[in-house]
Amino acid sequence: MSRHPLITLLLLPLVACGMTEERFAENMAELTCEAYEACGITVAESCVSETEQAWLDRVTNEGCNYDARAARRCTREAEDRDPTEREGCRITDGIDACQSVCGAAGDTGG
């Protein structure tokens, strides 16, 4: 069964507005390790890969109703923050979109 071209065009903006779980985990892992370093925590070379898996596990577990739009907003806001001006080492603190990535009841921590 093929999809009508108009339906495909209408669905593209919905997909483009969000972010895959994998891409979100990758971005947040990089930001997390940068935040750790800015806080004076020595990070291993494996920080990004290990942290990426932890982020991926958070957003792909069955208790998470992943919101791709909230993930994109969360990532953008976290990227816009200067790592040296964060309170503590948690990159998601104070970012409402990050608290919505797993839906209203979810919490991405970080």
Buried (B, 14 or more C-beta within 10 A) or exposed (E): EEEEEEEEEEEEEEEEEBBEBEBBBBBBBBBBBBBBBBBEEEBEEEBBEEBBEBBBEBBEEEEBEBBBBBBBBBBEBBEEBEBEEBEEBBBBBEBEBBBBBBEEEBBBEB
